[in-house]
Amino acid sequence: MAKENIYQALEVYYEKVEVCPLRNRQFNFFELVYVIAGGGSHAVNGNRIPFRAGDLFLITPQDCHEFDLEGICEFMVIRFGESYVKEYQWKSIDHIECLLYYASHLSASVLVHKEDKRLVAQLIQTLQGVLKVELMYNEDLIRPIVNAILVIAARNIAQIQLKPLGETNDAKIVQILNYIQQHIREPDLLKIAAIADRFGMSPTYLGSYFRKHGGESLQAYISAYKIRLIEHRLLFSDLRINEIAHEFGFADESHCNKFFKRHKGMSMSAFRKGEVVSVEKY
């Protein structure tokens, strides 16, 4: 299978095509694809669903996707690497990276809110206007528009992620999940006692509450989230293992490696060398 790469932190382009130009490709970057006009079917990692104008798809690193078009279609394509996500200081969603990677579970359009669909349509129209004319400072105009689309995509993904919890659940579980995602790199704030104190619960009650509403233990959820981010650091960043360990608050490389091996059955260096076929889905 051919691999597709990008050579800039951010690439944005419009295309009007009758046949998908790239098929059976595996990407090493994120790709947002907005359907301006047309229809057909979209395949992601073997799952195939119909698409139509107004859909927004997020392809994550290691995904394989392609479009089967029914006639001429128009797309806006936004490609960006992990470095682009990390370099921007997001105000209220410093766990945006976690949310974006969650899209690897999804095949359908990430837009689920009617109002957000309207907002994205407006932003895409503005982006088209900027791209039509090559003028000074275009990049400084493009980036805020792309960032706005990313935030809208992230909050819709967050809603999709929480949907299995059901509408009748206590709203506090959503707050706890958001807290964990925001502080996934701060182990002291992820201790059960710290989370219980933050939400006015006893540690024992917090444990039973989270298992009831989240479907798994609190520690299992935290570990799965952290492992997922470490996996992608190993696959898609140039960070040394000791740097990854430091980022996630481990005392040293050895402690991080033991944590990773306990969950993945292999060392971090073995994982990075490609001794696995694909990233495990959580």
Backbone as numpy.savetxt, mean C-alpha at the origin, in Angstrom:
# Nx Ny Nz CAx CAy CAz Cx Cy Cz
9.03 -14.51 -16.76 8.18 -13.32 -16.76 9.07 -12.07 -16.76
8.77 -11.12 -17.63 9.56 -9.90 -17.72 9.26 -8.99 -16.53
10.27 -8.23 -16.09 10.11 -7.28 -15.00 10.15 -5.87 -15.56
9.38 -5.00 -14.94 9.29 -3.62 -15.38 9.87 -2.72 -14.30
10.72 -1.77 -14.67 11.34 -0.86 -13.72 11.02 0.59 -14.07
11.24 1.48 -13.10 11.15 2.91 -13.37 12.51 3.52 -13.04
12.78 4.67 -13.63 14.10 5.28 -13.48 14.03 6.68 -12.86
12.84 7.06 -12.40 12.66 8.30 -11.66 11.77 7.99 -10.46
11.83 8.86 -9.45 11.01 8.63 -8.25 9.53 8.67 -8.59
9.17 9.48 -9.60 7.76 9.63 -9.99 7.66 9.77 -11.49
6.78 8.98 -12.10 6.51 9.07 -13.53 5.00 9.16 -13.73
4.55 10.14 -14.50 3.12 10.33 -14.76 2.91 10.50 -16.25
1.98 9.76 -16.82 1.70 9.92 -18.25 0.27 9.49 -18.59
-0.22 10.05 -19.67 -1.54 9.74 -20.22 -1.36 8.81 -21.41
-2.27 7.85 -21.56 -2.19 7.01 -22.75 -3.59 6.67 -23.26
-3.69 6.63 -24.58 -4.91 6.25 -25.28 -4.56 5.07 -26.16
-5.07 3.90 -25.83 -4.62 2.67 -26.48 -5.78 1.76 -26.82
-5.53 0.87 -27.74 -6.52 -0.14 -28.13 -6.12 -1.51 -27.63
-4.82 -1.66 -27.35 -4.29 -2.92 -26.82 -3.35 -2.58 -25.67
-3.42 -3.33 -24.60 -2.54 -3.10 -23.45 -1.08 -3.26 -23.89
-0.25 -2.22 -23.73 1.13 -2.29 -24.22 2.03 -3.22 -23.41
1.70 -3.46 -22.15 2.51 -4.33 -21.30 1.64 -5.46 -20.78
2.05 -6.68 -21.07 1.29 -7.84 -20.61 2.21 -8.80 -19.90
1.65 -9.48 -18.90 2.38 -10.50 -18.15 3.71 -9.94 -17.61
3.62 -8.74 -17.03 4.81 -8.10 -16.46 4.69 -8.02 -14.94
5.83 -8.17 -14.28 5.89 -8.01 -12.83 6.59 -6.69 -12.54
5.96 -5.86 -11.70 6.47 -4.52 -11.45 7.33 -4.48 -10.19
8.34 -3.61 -10.19 9.17 -3.38 -9.02 8.88 -2.02 -8.39
7.65 -1.54 -8.57 7.27 -0.22 -8.09 5.75 -0.19 -7.92
5.26 0.90 -7.35 3.81 1.11 -7.27 3.31 1.73 -8.57
2.09 1.38 -8.94 1.47 1.99 -10.12 0.00 2.24 -9.84
-0.41 3.49 -9.98 -1.82 3.86 -9.94 -2.31 3.99 -11.37
-3.38 3.30 -11.71 -3.95 3.38 -13.05 -5.40 3.85 -12.93
-5.68 5.03 -13.47 -7.04 5.58 -13.46 -7.64 5.42 -14.84
-8.86 4.89 -14.89 -9.55 4.68 -16.16 -10.35 5.93 -16.50
-9.88 6.65 -17.51 -10.57 7.87 -17.95 -11.77 7.53 -18.83
-11.58 6.57 -19.73 -12.66 6.17 -20.65 -12.41 4.74 -21.11
-13.51 4.05 -21.43 -13.39 2.69 -21.95 -13.69 1.63 -20.90
-13.54 0.39 -21.31 -13.83 -0.73 -20.41 -13.18 -2.00 -20.89
-13.34 -3.04 -20.11 -12.73 -4.34 -20.41 -12.56 -5.11 -19.12
-11.46 -5.86 -19.02 -11.19 -6.60 -17.79 -9.75 -6.37 -17.36
-9.55 -6.44 -16.05 -8.24 -6.20 -15.45 -7.85 -7.43 -14.65
-6.66 -7.94 -14.91 -6.16 -9.13 -14.20 -5.01 -8.72 -13.29
-5.11 -9.09 -12.01 -4.04 -8.84 -11.03 -3.75 -10.13 -10.29
-2.52 -10.62 -10.44 -2.10 -11.84 -9.74 -3.08 -13.00 -9.97
-3.59 -13.09 -11.20 -4.47 -14.21 -11.55 -5.94 -13.95 -11.34
-6.30 -12.86 -10.65 -7.70 -12.51 -10.45 -8.15 -11.55 -11.54
-9.28 -11.82 -12.16 -9.74 -11.00 -13.28 -11.13 -10.43 -12.97
-11.26 -9.12 -13.15 -12.54 -8.44 -12.90 -12.77 -7.39 -13.99
-14.02 -7.03 -14.25 -14.29 -5.98 -15.25 -13.90 -4.61 -14.72
-13.56 -3.70 -15.63 -13.27 -2.33 -15.24 -14.07 -1.38 -16.12
-14.22 -0.13 -15.63 -14.95 0.89 -16.37 -14.38 2.26 -16.01
-14.83 3.28 -16.71 -14.37 4.64 -16.45 -14.64 5.02 -15.00
-13.67 5.67 -14.37 -13.80 6.07 -12.98 -13.15 5.14 -12.00
-12.69 3.97 -12.46 -12.00 3.02 -11.59 -10.55 3.46 -11.37
-10.03 3.18 -10.19 -8.64 3.47 -9.86 -8.01 2.21 -9.28
-6.99 1.71 -9.95 -6.31 0.50 -9.51 -4.93 0.84 -8.96
-4.56 0.17 -7.87 -3.22 0.35 -7.30 -2.48 -0.98 -7.39
-1.39 -0.97 -8.13 -0.56 -2.16 -8.29 0.66 -1.98 -7.39
0.97 -2.98 -6.58 2.09 -2.89 -5.64 3.29 -3.67 -6.17
4.49 -3.38 -5.64 5.67 -4.13 -6.07 5.46 -5.64 -5.93
5.91 -6.37 -6.94 5.80 -7.83 -7.04 4.48 -8.28 -7.65
3.51 -7.37 -7.83 2.26 -7.74 -8.49 2.49 -7.96 -9.98
1.65 -8.78 -10.57 1.66 -8.99 -12.02 0.26 -8.64 -12.53
0.18 -7.71 -13.48 -1.15 -7.31 -13.94 -1.15 -6.98 -15.42
-2.37 -6.97 -16.00 -2.55 -6.62 -17.40 -4.01 -6.26 -17.64
-4.28 -5.53 -18.71 -5.63 -5.15 -19.09 -6.01 -5.81 -20.41
-7.23 -6.31 -20.50 -7.83 -6.72 -21.77 -8.85 -5.65 -22.11
-8.63 -4.94 -23.21 -9.44 -3.78 -23.54 -10.53 -4.10 -24.54
-11.69 -3.51 -24.33 -12.79 -3.62 -25.28 -12.87 -2.31 -26.05
-12.08 -2.22 -27.11 -12.03 -0.99 -27.89 -10.97 -0.04 -27.34
-11.04 1.22 -27.76 -10.06 2.22 -27.35 -10.34 2.67 -25.91
-9.29 2.70 -25.09 -9.40 3.12 -23.70 -8.40 4.24 -23.41
-8.73 5.07 -22.43 -7.85 6.14 -22.00 -7.51 5.95 -20.52
-6.23 6.09 -20.21 -5.75 5.89 -18.85 -4.84 7.03 -18.43
-4.82 7.31 -17.14 -3.77 8.12 -16.53 -2.97 7.17 -15.66
-1.67 7.12 -15.89 -0.80 6.18 -15.18 0.18 6.96 -14.31
0.23 6.59 -13.04 1.15 7.23 -12.08 2.03 6.14 -11.49
3.32 6.24 -11.74 4.27 5.25 -11.22 5.20 5.92 -10.20
5.43 5.24 -9.10 6.31 5.79 -8.07 6.94 4.67 -7.26
8.14 4.93 -6.77 8.83 3.95 -5.96 8.57 4.17 -4.48
9.06 3.25 -3.67 8.90 3.36 -2.22 9.57 4.63 -1.70
10.65 5.04 -2.35 11.37 6.24 -1.91 10.48 7.48 -2.01
9.61 7.52 -3.01 8.71 8.66 -3.17 7.75 8.74 -1.99
7.23 7.59 -1.55 6.30 7.56 -0.43 7.00 8.00 0.86
8.25 7.56 1.02 8.97 7.81 2.26 9.48 9.24 2.39
9.77 9.88 1.26 10.41 11.20 1.32 9.44 12.32 1.69
8.15 12.08 1.47 7.16 13.12 1.77 6.69 13.00 3.21
6.59 14.11 3.93 6.16 14.10 5.32 4.63 14.17 5.40
4.01 12.99 5.36 2.55 12.92 5.44 2.11 13.37 6.82
1.11 14.19 6.89 0.70 14.80 8.15 0.04 13.83 9.12
-0.98 13.12 8.66 -1.78 12.32 9.59 -1.77 10.83 9.28
-1.07 10.42 8.23 -1.04 8.99 7.90 0.40 8.56 7.64
1.21 8.59 8.73 2.59 8.17 8.57 2.71 6.67 8.34
1.56 5.97 8.40 1.55 4.54 8.07 1.00 4.33 6.66
1.07 5.36 5.81 0.53 5.26 4.45 1.17 4.11 3.69
2.45 3.85 3.98 3.13 2.75 3.31 2.45 1.42 3.58
2.03 1.21 4.83 1.31 -0.02 5.19 0.02 -0.14 4.38
-0.70 0.97 4.28 -1.97 0.96 3.56 -1.78 0.66 2.09
-0.75 1.25 1.49 -0.52 1.02 0.06 -0.17 -0.44 -0.21
0.67 -1.02 0.65 1.03 -2.42 0.45 -0.16 -3.35 0.65
-1.15 -2.91 1.44 -2.33 -3.74 1.65 -3.08 -3.96 0.34
-2.90 -3.06 -0.63 -3.59 -3.19 -1.91 -3.20 -4.45 -2.66
-2.10 -5.11 -2.25 -1.73 -6.37 -2.91 -2.79 -7.45 -2.69
-3.68 -7.21 -1.70 -4.81 -8.13 -1.47 -5.96 -7.86 -2.44
-5.94 -6.70 -3.09 -7.11 -6.23 -3.81 -6.99 -6.43 -5.31
-8.11 -6.71 -5.95 -8.15 -6.79 -7.41 -9.02 -5.68 -7.99
-10.01 -5.25 -7.23 -10.97 -4.27 -7.72 -10.44 -2.85 -7.56
-11.19 -1.89 -8.06 -10.87 -0.48 -7.89 -10.79 -0.16 -6.40
-9.82 0.69 -6.03 -9.66 1.03 -4.62 -10.64 2.12 -4.18
-11.35 2.74 -5.12 -12.29 3.80 -4.77 -13.64 3.21 -4.37
-14.02 3.42 -3.12 -15.29 2.90 -2.63 -16.25 4.01 -2.21
-15.75 5.23 -1.99 -16.60 6.34 -1.58 -17.01 7.16 -2.81
-18.31 7.44 -2.92 -18.83 8.18 -4.06 -18.18 9.56 -4.19
-18.06 10.27 -3.07 -17.48 11.61 -3.10 -16.01 11.56 -3.51
-15.29 10.54 -3.06 -13.88 10.41 -3.43 -13.72 10.10 -4.92
-14.66 9.38 -5.49 -14.63 9.13 -6.93 -14.72 10.45 -7.70
-15.59 11.33 -7.21 -15.74 12.64 -7.86 -14.46 13.47 -7.70
-13.87 13.44 -6.52 -12.65 14.20 -6.28 -11.49 13.73 -7.16
-11.35 12.41 -7.26 -10.26 11.86 -8.07 -10.47 12.21 -9.54
-11.72 12.17 -10.01 -12.01 12.53 -11.40 -11.57 13.97 -11.67
-11.82 14.86 -10.72 -11.42 16.26 -10.87 -9.89 16.41 -10.87
-9.24 15.68 -9.98 -7.78 15.74 -9.89 -7.11 15.20 -11.16
-7.67 14.12 -11.70 -7.13 13.55 -12.93 -7.30 14.53 -14.09
-8.43 15.19 -14.14 -8.67 16.19 -15.19 -7.65 17.33 -15.09
-7.37 17.76 -13.87 -6.36 18.80 -13.65 -4.99 18.31 -14.06
-4.67 17.06 -13.72 -3.38 16.47 -14.08 -3.21 16.40 -15.59
-4.29 16.05 -16.29 -4.24 16.03 -17.75 -3.90 17.42 -18.31
-4.52 18.43 -17.73 -4.26 19.79 -18.19 -2.82 20.20 -18.00
-2.23 19.82 -16.87 -0.83 20.15 -16.59 0.09 19.43 -17.57
-0.21 18.18 -17.88 0.65 17.38 -18.75 0.61 17.83 -20.21
-0.50 18.46 -20.60 -0.66 18.85 -22.01 0.32 19.93 -22.43
0.71 20.77 -21.49 1.59 21.89 -21.82 2.88 21.79 -21.00
4.01 21.78 -21.67 5.30 21.70 -20.98 5.77 23.11 -20.63
5.60 23.45 -19.36 6.01 24.76 -18.88 6.91 24.61 -17.66
7.49 25.71 -17.24 8.33 25.70 -16.06 7.55 25.24 -14.83
8.23 24.56 -13.93 7.70 24.15 -12.63 6.56 23.14 -12.74
6.46 22.45 -13.87 5.40 21.45 -14.00 5.48 20.39 -12.91
6.71 19.97 -12.60 6.87 18.92 -11.59 6.33 19.36 -10.24
6.51 20.65 -9.91 6.01 21.17 -8.63 4.48 21.26 -8.63
3.86 21.28 -9.79 2.40 21.23 -9.88 1.90 19.78 -9.82
2.65 18.89 -10.45 2.23 17.49 -10.55 2.26 16.79 -9.19
3.31 17.01 -8.42 3.48 16.29 -7.15 2.33 16.49 -6.16
1.86 17.72 -5.92 0.74 17.88 -4.98 -0.54 17.18 -5.47
-0.75 17.16 -6.77 -1.93 16.48 -7.31 -1.81 14.98 -7.08
-0.64 14.43 -7.38 -0.40 13.00 -7.16 -0.55 12.66 -5.68
-0.01 13.50 -4.81 -0.11 13.25 -3.37 -1.56 13.25 -2.89
-2.36 14.15 -3.45 -3.78 14.18 -3.09 -4.47 12.89 -3.51
-4.15 12.40 -4.70 -4.73 11.14 -5.17 -4.28 9.98 -4.28
-3.01 10.01 -3.85 -2.49 8.96 -2.97 -3.23 8.94 -1.63
-3.47 10.11 -1.07 -4.17 10.18 0.21 -5.60 9.66 0.07
-6.26 10.02 -1.02 -7.62 9.53 -1.25 -7.62 8.02 -1.42
-6.65 7.50 -2.17 -6.53 6.05 -2.34 -6.30 5.38 -0.99
-5.41 5.96 -0.17 -5.07 5.38 1.13 -6.28 5.30 2.06
-7.09 6.37 2.09 -8.23 6.33 3.01 -9.31 5.38 2.52
-9.42 5.19 1.22 -10.36 4.19 0.72 -9.86 2.77 1.01
-8.55 2.56 0.87 -7.97 1.26 1.20 -8.17 0.96 2.68
-8.00 1.99 3.53 -8.21 1.81 4.97 -9.65 1.37 5.25
-10.60 1.94 4.53 -12.00 1.56 4.70 -12.23 0.12 4.26
-11.61 -0.27 3.14 -11.72 -1.65 2.66 -11.11 -2.61 3.66
-9.97 -2.21 4.23 -9.26 -3.05 5.19 -10.10 -3.31 6.43
-10.85 -2.32 6.85 -11.63 -2.44 8.08 -13.01 -3.04 7.85
-13.42 -3.15 6.61 -14.78 -3.62 6.29 -15.09 -5.00 6.87
-14.13 -5.96 6.84 -14.45 -7.28 7.40 -14.82 -7.25 8.88
-14.47 -6.17 9.58 -14.82 -6.09 10.99 -16.32 -5.95 11.21
-17.01 -5.44 10.18 -18.46 -5.31 10.30 -18.89 -3.97 10.88
-20.03 -3.51 10.48 -20.51 -2.19 10.89 -21.00 -2.15 12.33
-21.27 -3.30 12.94 -21.82 -3.31 14.28 -20.73 -3.29 15.35
-19.46 -3.39 14.96 -18.39 -3.41 15.94 -18.20 -2.05 16.58
-17.68 -2.09 17.79 -17.32 -0.88 18.52 -16.32 -0.08 17.69
-16.56 1.22 17.57 -15.68 2.07 16.77 -14.27 2.11 17.33
-14.09 1.72 18.59 -12.77 1.81 19.21 -11.77 0.87 18.55
-12.23 -0.24 17.97 -11.29 -1.16 17.30 -10.62 -0.47 16.13
-11.36 0.40 15.44 -10.78 1.16 14.32 -9.70 2.09 14.84
-9.94 2.74 15.95 -8.96 3.63 16.55 -7.71 2.87 16.98
-7.89 1.68 17.50 -6.74 0.87 17.94 -5.91 0.43 16.74
-6.58 0.00 15.68 -5.86 -0.41 14.47 -5.07 0.76 13.88
-5.68 1.92 13.83 -4.98 3.10 13.33 -3.78 3.45 14.20
-3.95 3.33 15.51 -2.85 3.60 16.44 -1.68 2.66 16.19
-1.98 1.38 16.02 -0.92 0.39 15.77 -0.18 0.71 14.48
-0.92 1.01 13.43 -0.29 1.30 12.13 0.57 2.56 12.21
0.11 3.55 12.94 0.86 4.80 13.05 2.16 4.63 13.83
2.16 3.69 14.78 3.33 3.54 15.66 4.05 2.21 15.45
3.92 1.64 14.25 4.48 0.32 13.99 6.01 0.30 14.14
6.66 1.46 14.04 8.12 1.54 14.17 8.56 1.94 15.58
7.61 2.01 16.52 7.92 2.44 17.89 7.49 1.34 18.87
8.35 0.36 19.13 7.96 -0.80 19.94 7.48 -0.47 21.34
8.01 0.58 21.96 7.56 0.93 23.31 6.09 1.34 23.33
5.64 1.96 22.24 4.25 2.39 22.15 3.32 1.26 21.73
3.90 0.12 21.36 3.09 -1.03 20.93 2.99 -2.11 22.00
3.56 -1.85 23.15 3.39 -2.79 24.26 1.93 -2.78 24.70
1.45 -3.94 25.11 0.04 -4.05 25.49 -0.33 -3.06 26.58
0.57 -2.88 27.55 0.30 -1.93 28.64 0.15 -0.50 28.10
1.00 -0.13 27.14 0.95 1.22 26.57 -0.33 1.44 25.78
-0.73 0.44 24.98 -1.96 0.57 24.20 -3.17 0.59 25.12
-3.16 -0.28 26.14 -4.28 -0.32 27.09 -4.44 1.02 27.79
-3.31 1.61 28.20 -3.36 2.91 28.88 -3.88 3.99 27.94
-3.44 3.93 26.68 -3.87 4.93 25.69 -5.38 4.92 25.49
-5.99 3.72 25.56 -7.43 3.60 25.28 -8.27 3.34 26.53
-7.66 3.52 27.70 -8.41 3.42 28.95 -8.94 2.04 29.24
-8.14 1.01 28.94 -8.54 -0.37 29.20 -7.49 -1.05 30.07
-7.86 -2.14 30.70 -6.85 -2.96 31.36 -6.19 -3.83 30.30
-4.94 -4.23 30.47 -4.28 -5.08 29.48 -5.05 -6.37 29.19
-5.62 -6.97 30.22 -6.37 -8.22 30.04 -7.61 -7.99 29.18
-8.33 -6.91 29.48 -9.54 -6.62 28.70 -9.18 -6.26 27.26
-8.10 -5.50 27.07 -7.68 -5.13 25.73 -7.41 -6.37 24.89
-6.72 -7.37 25.49 -6.41 -8.60 24.76 -7.66 -9.33 24.31
-8.61 -9.49 25.20 -9.85 -10.21 24.84 -10.70 -9.39 23.89
-10.72 -8.07 24.08 -11.48 -7.18 23.21 -10.95 -7.23 21.78
-9.63 -7.16 21.64 -9.04 -7.15 20.30 -9.28 -8.49 19.60
-9.13 -9.59 20.33 -9.37 -10.90 19.71 -10.82 -11.04 19.26
-11.74 -10.53 20.05 -13.16 -10.63 19.70 -13.48 -9.82 18.45
-12.97 -8.59 18.37 -13.33 -7.70 17.27 -12.37 -7.77 16.10
-11.13 -8.18 16.33 -10.13 -8.24 15.27 -9.91 -9.62 14.70
-10.41 -10.66 15.38 -10.30 -12.01 14.86 -8.97 -12.69 15.10
-8.04 -12.03 15.79 -6.74 -12.61 16.13 -6.19 -11.88 17.34
-5.11 -12.39 17.89 -4.55 -11.73 19.05 -3.90 -10.41 18.65
-3.81 -9.52 19.61 -3.19 -8.21 19.37 -1.74 -8.37 18.92
-1.00 -9.24 19.58 0.40 -9.44 19.24 0.56 -10.03 17.85
-0.34 -10.93 17.46 -0.27 -11.53 16.12 -0.48 -10.47 15.06
-1.42 -9.55 15.30 -1.68 -8.48 14.33 -0.47 -7.56 14.19
0.10 -7.16 15.32 1.27 -6.27 15.30 2.44 -6.95 14.59
2.69 -8.20 14.90 3.80 -8.93 14.28 3.61 -9.07 12.78
2.38 -9.38 12.35 2.11 -9.54 10.92 2.34 -8.25 10.17
1.91 -7.14 10.76 2.10 -5.83 10.12 3.58 -5.51 10.00
4.31 -5.75 11.07 5.74 -5.42 11.07 6.51 -6.32 10.11
6.19 -7.60 10.08 6.86 -8.53 9.17 6.63 -8.10 7.72
5.42 -7.69 7.42 5.10 -7.29 6.05 5.97 -6.11 5.60
6.14 -5.12 6.46 6.97 -3.98 6.12 8.44 -4.37 5.99
8.91 -5.22 6.88 10.31 -5.67 6.81 10.56 -6.44 5.51
9.60 -7.28 5.13 9.72 -8.02 3.87 9.96 -7.08 2.70
9.14 -6.04 2.64 9.27 -5.11 1.51 10.54 -4.27 1.59
11.01 -3.98 2.81 12.31 -3.32 2.94 13.41 -4.21 2.33
13.35 -5.48 2.64 14.37 -6.42 2.15 14.32 -6.56 0.63
13.12 -6.57 0.08 12.97 -6.79 -1.36 13.19 -5.55 -2.20
12.79 -4.39 -1.68 12.73 -3.21 -2.54 13.54 -2.01 -2.06
14.36 -2.19 -1.04 15.21 -1.08 -0.60 16.66 -1.54 -0.57
17.56 -0.56 -0.53 18.99 -0.84 -0.42 19.48 -0.75 1.01
18.56 -0.64 1.95 18.94 -0.55 3.35 19.65 -1.82 3.81
20.70 -1.65 4.60 21.37 -2.80 5.20 20.47 -3.38 6.29
20.69 -4.63 6.64 19.83 -5.30 7.61 19.88 -4.60 8.96
21.06 -4.11 9.35 21.14 -3.40 10.64 20.37 -2.08 10.59
20.26 -1.47 9.40 19.49 -0.24 9.26 17.99 -0.53 9.36
17.56 -1.65 8.80 16.16 -2.06 8.91 15.82 -2.35 10.36
16.73 -3.04 11.06 16.52 -3.35 12.47 16.36 -2.06 13.28
17.20 -1.07 13.00 17.12 0.21 13.71 15.81 0.93 13.40
15.37 0.88 12.13 14.13 1.57 11.74 12.94 1.06 12.53
12.91 -0.25 12.80 11.75 -0.83 13.47 11.96 -1.02 14.97
12.99 -0.36 15.51 13.14 -0.29 16.96 13.74 -1.50 17.62
14.39 -2.39 16.87 15.05 -3.54 17.48 16.38 -3.12 18.10
16.77 -3.81 19.15 18.01 -3.46 19.84 19.22 -3.59 18.93
19.19 -4.60 18.06 20.29 -4.79 17.12 19.83 -5.73 16.00
20.72 -5.98 15.07 20.40 -6.83 13.92 20.02 -8.24 14.34
20.69 -8.76 15.37 20.43 -10.13 15.82 18.99 -10.30 16.31
18.52 -9.33 17.10 17.15 -9.42 17.62 16.13 -9.35 16.48
16.38 -8.47 15.50 15.48 -8.36 14.36 15.47 -9.64 13.55
16.65 -10.23 13.38 16.76 -11.46 12.59 16.03 -12.61 13.27
16.12 -12.68 14.59 15.42 -13.74 15.33 13.91 -13.58 15.18
13.45 -12.34 15.28 12.02 -12.06 15.11 11.56 -12.48 13.71
12.33 -12.11 12.71 11.97 -12.43 11.32 11.99 -13.94 11.09
13.02 -14.61 11.59 13.15 -16.06 11.37 12.04 -16.83 12.08
11.61 -16.33 13.24 10.54 -16.99 13.97 9.24 -17.00 13.17
9.02 -15.94 12.39 7.78 -15.82 11.62 7.90 -16.34 10.20
9.09 -16.27 9.61 9.26 -16.64 8.21 10.03 -17.94 8.00
10.69 -18.44 9.06 11.41 -19.69 8.92 12.75 -19.58 8.22
13.24 -18.38 8.03 14.54 -18.17 7.39 15.10 -16.82 7.83
16.38 -16.63 7.61 17.01 -15.38 8.00 16.63 -14.26 7.03
16.87 -13.04 7.44 16.57 -11.89 6.60 17.45 -11.88 5.35
18.71 -12.27 5.50 19.61 -12.30 4.35 19.19 -13.37 3.35
18.70 -14.51 3.84 18.22 -15.57 2.94 17.00 -15.10 2.17
16.11 -14.41 2.87 14.91 -13.87 2.22 15.30 -12.88 1.12
16.23 -12.00 1.45 16.66 -10.99 0.48 17.33 -11.62 -0.74
18.01 -12.73 -0.56 18.70 -13.38 -1.67 17.74 -14.12 -2.60
16.47 -14.16 -2.22 15.48 -14.75 -3.13 15.16 -16.19 -2.86
15.32 -16.63 -1.62 15.04 -18.02 -1.30 13.56 -18.23 -0.98
12.73 -17.27 -1.44 11.27 -17.42 -1.39 10.74 -17.01 -2.74
9.56 -17.52 -3.07 8.98 -17.22 -4.38 8.27 -15.89 -4.38
7.51 -15.60 -3.32 6.75 -14.36 -3.27 6.55 -13.92 -1.84
6.10 -12.67 -1.69 5.83 -12.13 -0.38 4.57 -12.74 0.18
4.63 -13.19 1.42 3.46 -13.78 2.04 2.40 -12.72 2.29
1.16 -13.08 2.04 0.05 -12.14 2.22 -0.51 -12.28 3.63
-0.81 -11.15 4.23 -1.42 -11.15 5.55 -2.82 -10.59 5.47
